[in-house]
Amino acid sequence: MSGIGTTSDSALLVSVARHDQQALAELYQRHSGSLFHVALRVLCVRGLAEDVVQDVFARLWQAPERFDPARGSLRSFLLAQGLLPAALDEHGDDTFHGDGVGTRRGAEPVRCPSRR
C-alpha cells in the first residue's frame, strides 16, 4: 500500500481485513499511544495497560469488520473495545486500592492521580 501514512483509517481497515500487516502496523502507530495512556490512567499498572493495547489490536486483526464507521471514529471504537472490559475486570477484583495504587501479579504499580 503506497502512501500508507496518509491513508484513512477506513481504507486501512479494508486492508487489515485482507490481512495486510503493514496496514495494521500503521493503525497501531496512529492509535496505540492514546489507547495506552488512557489504559494506564484507568488501570494504574503499566503491564496491564500494555496488555490491553495488545489485546485490542489482536482483536482488530481477527475481526476488523466489527468496526462500524457510522457509529464513531476508529479511535473511540478501540478505546471502548479495550478499556471498558479491562476496567471492569481489573477494578472488579480488588486490584485497585483506595490509596490510588493499582497492583496485580507482581506488576510494577503506577501511582494514579487522586480520583474525586
C-alpha positions as CSV (number, residue, x, y, z in Angstrom):
1,M,0.0,0.0,0.0
2,S,1.8,3.2,-1.2
3,G,1.4,6.4,0.8
4,I,0.2,4.4,3.8
5,G,0.9,7.3,6.2
6,T,-1.8,9.4,4.5
7,T,-4.3,6.7,4.1
8,S,-7.6,7.0,6.0
9,D,-8.4,4.7,8.9
10,S,-11.3,3.2,6.9
11,A,-9.1,2.4,4.0
12,L,-6.5,0.8,6.3
13,L,-9.2,-1.3,7.9
14,V,-10.2,-2.6,4.5
15,S,-6.5,-3.6,4.0
16,V,-6.5,-5.2,7.5
17,A,-9.5,-7.3,6.5
18,R,-7.3,-8.6,3.6
19,H,-4.6,-9.5,6.2
20,D,-2.2,-6.6,5.3
21,Q,0.2,-6.4,8.3
22,Q,1.5,-3.0,7.1
23,A,-2.0,-1.5,7.4
24,L,-2.3,-2.9,10.9
25,A,1.1,-1.5,11.8
26,E,0.0,1.9,10.6
27,L,-3.2,1.8,12.7
28,Y,-1.1,0.7,15.7
29,Q,1.3,3.6,15.2
30,R,-1.6,6.0,15.0
31,H,-3.7,4.8,17.9
32,S,-1.7,2.7,20.3
33,G,-0.3,5.7,22.2
34,S,-3.6,7.2,23.1
35,L,-5.0,3.8,23.9
36,F,-2.0,3.0,26.2
37,H,-2.2,6.4,28.0
38,V,-5.9,6.0,28.8
39,A,-5.5,2.4,29.8
40,L,-2.7,3.3,32.1
41,R,-4.8,6.1,33.7
42,V,-7.7,3.6,34.2
43,L,-5.7,0.6,35.3
44,C,-2.7,2.2,37.0
45,V,-0.4,-0.7,36.1
46,R,1.9,-0.3,33.1
47,G,2.0,-4.0,32.2
48,L,-1.8,-4.3,32.2
49,A,-2.1,-1.2,30.0
50,E,0.3,-2.8,27.6
51,D,-1.7,-6.0,27.6
52,V,-4.9,-4.0,26.8
53,V,-3.3,-2.4,23.8
54,Q,-2.0,-5.8,22.5
55,D,-5.4,-7.4,23.0
56,V,-7.3,-4.6,21.3
57,F,-5.1,-4.8,18.2
58,A,-5.2,-8.6,18.1
59,R,-9.0,-8.4,18.1
60,L,-8.9,-5.8,15.4
61,W,-6.7,-8.1,13.3
62,Q,-9.1,-11.0,13.9
63,A,-12.3,-9.2,13.2
64,P,-11.9,-5.8,11.6
65,E,-15.5,-5.9,10.4
66,R,-16.7,-5.3,13.9
67,F,-15.9,-1.6,13.5
68,D,-18.8,0.4,12.1
69,P,-17.7,3.9,10.9
70,A,-21.3,5.1,11.1
71,R,-21.2,4.7,14.9
72,G,-18.0,6.8,15.5
73,S,-14.3,7.1,15.0
74,L,-11.9,4.1,15.0
75,R,-10.1,5.6,18.0
76,S,-13.3,5.7,20.1
77,F,-14.1,2.1,18.9
78,L,-10.6,0.9,20.0
79,L,-10.9,2.7,23.4
80,A,-14.3,1.2,24.0
81,Q,-13.1,-2.3,23.0
82,G,-10.2,-2.2,25.3
83,L,-10.9,0.0,28.3
84,L,-14.4,-0.9,29.4
85,P,-13.7,-4.7,29.7
86,A,-10.3,-4.1,31.2
87,A,-11.6,-1.6,33.8
88,L,-14.4,-3.9,34.8
89,D,-12.0,-6.9,35.0
90,E,-9.3,-5.1,36.9
91,H,-11.3,-2.9,39.3
92,G,-13.8,-5.5,39.9
93,D,-11.3,-7.9,41.5
94,D,-9.8,-5.6,44.2
95,T,-6.7,-4.7,42.2
96,F,-7.3,-1.0,42.7
97,H,-6.9,0.2,46.2
98,G,-8.1,3.3,47.9
99,D,-4.6,4.6,48.2
100,G,-4.5,5.3,44.4
101,V,-2.1,2.5,43.5
102,G,-3.1,-0.4,41.3
103,T,-1.3,-3.7,41.7
104,R,-1.6,-7.2,40.2
105,R,0.6,-10.4,40.0
106,G,3.8,-8.6,40.8
107,A,3.3,-5.9,38.1
108,E,5.0,-2.6,38.8
109,P,2.4,-0.2,40.1
110,V,2.0,3.3,38.8
111,R,0.7,5.9,41.2
112,C,-2.6,7.1,39.9
113,P,-3.8,10.6,40.4
114,S,-6.4,11.0,43.0
115,R,-10.0,10.4,41.8
116,R,-12.7,12.7,43.0
